[in-house]
Amino acid sequence: FGSESIYLTRSLDNGKTFEKNFRISGSVCHCCRPAIAFGKSGQVFLSWRHEFPGNIRKVVVASSQNNGLTWSKPIPVADRGWKIDGCINSGPAMAYINGKLYIAWFTGAESKSALKFAWSGDDGASFHPLGKIQKNVSEPNYPHIENINGEPWVIFQGANAKNKKGAVQAWIVKITTENKLSLPQAISNDELDVAYPHLYRGDNGHVIALWTTLTNQGPKIMMSRGRLKS
């Protein structure tokens, strides 16, 4: 317990040199990638899965209001954690959009796979849960959040619960400015498994999704492009 730490370093000259590493926190779950997000007024946010006593894992957020010079203590994004003595290998996703910090993460608490979602309106000092976002998608995992016209869109991988033989697909959930969740919409076919999907806002109203898929010829990067409604 508590053997790993998370550090941050900054470059103020476009990557030519870097400052001394700064330790943000200890007790970090070492298999889960951390997430970082930035505000427009010097806010920096770091999120990771934190190890609490008793093998309780909780996703937390530490915040800086001065471009990473000083940091708050880690704040859990949800009261309930996941008791597990092992490596989860699935980190959070985070984005700062129009003054709100949004975060999505995987949990297997109570032996049920789920993607949880929460938001903060006070720069990470407190969080408001919006519940599970996967609805009828089974085994959801690896979320990524993108700002699409001022709304947080979440892309993740999962299987259609109604099709037991179907492949793992890429799904999108939109969160409105009123914090309402849309139903998941599949954007990949049902033939090849999707892994680690990402979403990006393109030019001229386009939205671009990327993911890795395994074929008989080896792994390939796939792309799907959509257009926003007028």
Summary of the structure (lengths in Angstrom):
residues: 230
radius of gyration: 18.0
end to end distance: 51.9
largest distance: 52.6
contacts: 702
relative contact order: 0.10
helix: 1%
strand: 53%
